[in-house]
């Protein structure tokens, strides 16, 4: 990189002759070389020294990928970052599992380097382990998640160890993936959970789903079908899990921490909710709230923030027209909404079972229903049967990309500290029960999916206001 040298008072230390001697091959005045010529003549040496110095620094550098500050890259392969867990038995299990993961899927590291629970968290969530509670059904449709798999493995290990193997149901519908996702699920995840004591009757794992030709399918209809297939063990006639399921945890392809899952379950059970979600982000700096197409406020039925044009826009001003919601959001306190999904949703199981038999679905075209997302329509159907207690827990936040997950960890940690959280648990004065309203908004904002096949479309081109559910 070029440098601009400052003017020096010593630039012309010798007086200039009044009549300069004409230069010739045999008779030149003896003069110091100009500064510019000196630098040019020495440039190769300076450049070589700089390259050698950078080589030595890189040779001995051992950058930590979890740090966000500038670090010199290393010329040598860096050692994988292993999780740091104080509990010896849990540490051994997690690191053994991680070693098995790396043997099939190298160069992927967890974002949450300490996946264990703090002492205060274990105490806070102890009621979830009560013998009076049923099982927790974890459900996902997933593909191509090699980078977030270490965190998923760790979260499921910690949850199983804490809640007990008898409390866990797991249903996975995976594929198609071109990375190591399928092989890790079958060769690492399932054997690990079985070794922890989860019987095969509590696992429903389907991998290597065929590739979907989206030109043949309506996006909402097809995704609804995939979600129903993943959730189907709940209502299957042969050995259905519904009769003893306490809550469903349906999650997307995000970086997961066991403490966040337990916080959602804790708030769900504590407040008697129908649907409980966290927040999810496409970007955090600046903020782009991800699930804007699904989230609607409880008071106005509007988006969580205004869309300035017909595409995604930054969401630094969430809930501008909902002051009560805004206050609770800023304080990391749970707040009621009309609808939400936000990467992970805890759902009451009863609406999916007789007599209601609710399913993920597309809008009813014949009745002119809004062609909304299948996750928004689930909320509408919950409201229709009197289960419209939908809440967001803003202290739980998810990301789909590694750098965003790291931004969330840093920003949320600073916010919790400022609010007086200790040991990842809020102070007692911040713990308030949800004050539910049973009245939905009079109208809900609708951005319908165009009646075309394909995976993508611009839903922001049309806006309608519709009833909170279809009669």
N, C-alpha and C positions, 0 to 999 in steps of 0.2 A: 504494500500500500504506500503510495507516495506521501512525502511529508512536505509541508510548506515551512521553510526555515525562516525564522524571524530576522529582521535587519539587525546587523551588529555594529556597534560603534567602532569596532576594530577592522572594519572592512577595508579601509584605505589608510594604512598606518604610515605609508611612505608618500612623500610629496611627488606630485606628478610633474615630469619635466615640461618646460614651456614649449620646446620644439622637439617632439619625439623623434628618435632616430629611426630611419626607415629600416625595416627588417631585411636581412639578407641571409644567405646560407652560411656565411662565415662570421657575421658580426651581428649578434642579437644581444640585447641587454639582458642581464641576469635578473629575472623577476620570479616571485613566488607564483606557483600555478594558481589560477582562480579556484574558489571554493567549489564551484560546479564541476570543474574538470577533476578536482580531487575526489569528489564523491563518485563520479562516473568511473574513474580508474579503480576505485576500491569496491565498486558494486559487486563484482563476482565474489570477492572474499566475504563481504558482509552477507550476501545471499547464501553462500555455502555454510557460514557459521549459523545462520538462522535455521536452515534446513536441518543441520546436524543437531541443534538444540531441540527443535521440535521432535526429531526422531527419538532422542534420548528421553524426552518427557513422555512421549507416547509409549515408548517401550516399557517404562515403569508405571504407567498410569493404570489404574484399576477403577474405571468409572462405575458409579452406582446408578443404575437406571431408575431407581425410585426417587432420586434427587432431581429437583427442577432447576437447579442452578447450573451455570456453564461448567462443563468438565471436558478435559482433554480426552479425545478418543484413544483407545488402546490399539496397538498393532497386534496384540495377542488376544485370543478368545478369552472373554471374561467368564468367571465361574458363575453358574446360575445362582440367583438370589433365593435362598431358602426361607420359608416362614420362620418367624421367631416366636416360639410359644414357651411359656414358663413351666407349664405342666409337663413333666417328663414323659408320661405315658401318651398324652395327646400329641406332644411334639414328635415322639418316635413314630406314631401312626401317620401323622400328616407328612413328615419328611420321607418316610418309606413310600407312601403313596405318590408323593411328588417325584421321587426317584423313578418309580415305575412309569409315571407320566412322561418324564423326560426321555426315557429310553425309546419311546415310540413317537414322541412329539417334542423334539428339542426346541430351544430358543423361545420358550414362552414362560413367563413368570407371573406370579400373583400380584395384584395391585394391593390387596390387603395383606400386609406382611405379618400382622399379628391377627390371625383369624379367630382367636379364642375370645371368650367372654370375660369381662372384668368381674371382680367379686360382687360389686353392686348390681351388675346386670343379672348375675345368677340369682341373687336375692329378689330382684324386681320381678323376674319372669317365673318364679317358682310355682305360682298358681297354675301355670300351663301344664305342669307335670302331674297335677292332681289325678289320682285314680278315677275321680268322677268325670274327668274330661275324656272325650273320645280321641280318635286319631286325627292327625293332620295330613291332608292329602296334597302332596306337591305335584304340580302338573306343568308341563311345558311342551310347546311345539318349537323345535330348534333345528338349526343347521349351521354349519360353518362357524363354530365357536371356539376354535383352538385357543385363541388368545385369552378368553375368559374362563376356559375350563378349569385351570388351577384354582380359581376362586370358587367356582361351583363345587368342585371336589371338596375343598376345605370346608365350605359352608355346610354341605350335607353331612360331613363327618362330625363337625361340631354339633349340629342340630341333633343327629342321632345319638351322640354320646350324652348330650344334655337332656333331651326329652325322653330318651330310652327307645330302643329298636321297636318296641311294641306300639309306639305312638306314631310310627311313620308309614305312610303310603307314598309310593312314587310312581308316576306315570309319565313316560317320555315318548314322544313321537318325533323321530329325527329323520332328516334327510330332505334332499340329497346334499351331501357334503363332499368336497374334493380334498379336504384336509384330513386331519387325524380324528375328527370328532367322533365318528362312528366307532372306530377301533378303540378309542379311549373309554367310551361308554360301556362297550361290551367286555373289554379286557382289563380295565382298571376300576371304573366306577362300580359296576355290578359286583365283582368279586369283593371289593372293599366293603360294600354295604352288607353283603352276605356274611363276611367275616365278623362284622359288628353285631350280627344276630338278627338282621331283618330277613324273614323267610321269603321264599320266592312268591308265595301267595300275596305278599304285600308289595310286589314289584310288577309293573307292566311296562316292559321296555320293547319298543319297536324301532328299529334303525333302518337306514338305507331306503327311505321312501323314494319312489321314482321322481324324476324331474317333471315339473308341471309346465305344460304349454299354456301360458296365461292368455294367449289369444283365443283359447277355447272356453275361457271361464270369466264370469263376473268376479272381480276381486273379493268383494265382501261375502258373496255366497260361498266361494271356495275356502276362504280363510275361516269362515264360520264352521264349515264342514270339518276342517282340520282340527279346530278347537274342540268340537264335539267328539271327534274320535279320540283325542287325548284325554278328554274328561269322561268318556264312556264307562270306565270301570266303576264310576260312582253309581250308575243305574243298571249295569248289566244284570240280567236275571240270574246268571250263574255266578254266585259268589260276589254279588255287588257290594261295593264298599260303603254305600250310602247309609246303611243302618247304624254304623258306629263312627261316622266321620264328624268330627267337631267343626272343622273349617277346611276350606280349599285354599291353597296358595298357588295361584296361577301366575307364572312369571315368563317374561320375554328374555331375549338374548342380552343380558346385562351383567355387569360385574357385581357379584352378590357377596354380602357379609352376613353371617349367621345372626349377629346382634340386630341388624335391620329387620330381618325376617321375624324375629321374636318380638320386636317392638310393634310391628304391624299386627301380629297375632294378639299381643297383650292389649293394645288399644281396641282391637276388634271385639274381643271377648268382654273387656271391661265396660265398653260403651254399648254393648248389645247391637252392633252394627250389622247391616246386610252386606255392605261392600266397604272395604277399607283399602286405601292405596297410599303410596308414597308420592314423590314427585320424580319426574324424569327430565333429563336435559339432553338436547342435541349438542349444544355448546354451553359452556359456563362463563367464558370470558371473551366476548360479552355473552350475556345469558340469552339462550334460545330455548324456551320451554318446548319440550318435544311433543307431547300428546295433546296439542291444541285442538285437534279435530274432535276429540272425545270429551274433554273437560268442559263442564258448564256450571255456572254459579247457582247457588240455591235461591238467591233473592231475585235475580233478574233473568236467569236462564241464559245468560250471555256467555261468551268466551271468557277464559281466564284473563285475557288481555286483548285489546283491539288489534285487528289485522289492518295495517295501513294501506296495503295494496294486495293484489290477488296472488300473493305468495307469502312464504314465511318471512317474518320480520322479527327483530330483536324484542325480547320480552322483559325489559328491565323494570317496567311499570306494571306488575301483576295486580289484578283486582282493583283497578282505578275507581270503579263504580260500586265497590262493595267494601265499605270502610271497616265493618266488623271482621269480615274475612281477612282483610289486609292486615289488621292489627294482630290477629291470631297467627297468621302466616309469618309475620315478622318476629313473633315471639316463639316460633316453633311449636305452637299449640295446635292440636287437631281442630279442623273446622269442617262443617257440613257443606256438601255440594249437591247438585242435582245428579251429576255423573262424573266419573273419573275412571281411568285405568292406570296410566303412568308406570308402565313396565312390570309392576307387580300388584296384583289385586288379591286380597283375602275375601273370599266369598262364603256366605252362608250356604250350606248344602241343601237345605230344605226346598228352596224354590225349584231345584232341578229334579226333585222327586215327586211322586204322586201326592196330591192331586194336581199340582201345578205343571210339572214336566216342562219347565222353561228350558230353551236351548239357544245357543248362539244362532243368529239368523240374519238374513238381509231384510230390508224394509219390504212391506207388503205393497207391491205396485198397484194391485187391483183396488186397494182401498186408499190409494194416494198417500201412503205413509212416507215420511222422509227417508230417503235412501242413505241413512246414516251408517256410521261404523257399527260393526257387530257388538263392540264393547259398550257403545252408547245405548244401543237397543236393549242390551242386558239390563242396564240401569233402568230404562223405561219400563221394562217388564217387571222388575223388582218393585218399582213404585206402584204399578197397576195392582199388584196383589197385596199391597200394604207393607212391603219390606223396603221402603225407600229411605232407609237410614244409610246414606252414603257419606263417607268421611275421607279426608286427606290428612295424612300425618306428615307434616313438612320436615320433621327431623330425620326422615328417611328419604334419601335421594339416590337416584340411579343414573347410570350412564351406559351408553352403547359403545363408546370408544375409550381406550386406555387413558389418553391425555385428559379427557373430560372427567373420567373417574378420579384421577389424581387431583384435578382442580377442585372437585367436590369435596374430597377428603380434607384438603387444606382449608377451603373456605368454610365448610361446615364446622370443622374443629375450632376455628377462630370464633365463629358465631356462637357456638355452644359455650365456649369459655367466657365470652362476654356476657352471656345470659346466666352464668353461674352453674353450668353443668359440671358435675364432678364424677369421674370414673364412668363417663358416658351415660350418666343418668341425670335427669333434670332436677332442679331444686324443688322442694315440697310446695313452695308457693306458686310454682308454675303448673302444678298438677291440678287441672280442673276437669270435671266430668263434662261430656258433651251435652249441651242443651238442644235436643232435637226439635225440629219443627216437622209436623206431619203434612204440612201444606207445601206442595211443589210450586215452582214458578208458574204463572198463568200461561206463559208462552216460552218455548225453548227455541233457541236459534238453530236453524238447520242449514247446513251446507251439503247438499245431496251429492252423492257419487253419480257421475254421469252414467246413463244406461248404455255403457259400452263395455266390451271385454278388454282385458289387459290389466297389467299390474300397477300402472300409474295413470293419474289424471289430475287435473287442477280442480279441486273441490271448492275453491274460493270464488269462482266466477259467478255463482248464484247464492243468494241469501234469502231464506224464508223464515217465518216464525210460525211454529206449529204447537199443537197441544202437547202436554207433557207425556202422554201415551195415547196409543190408538185404542178407541172404544171397541 
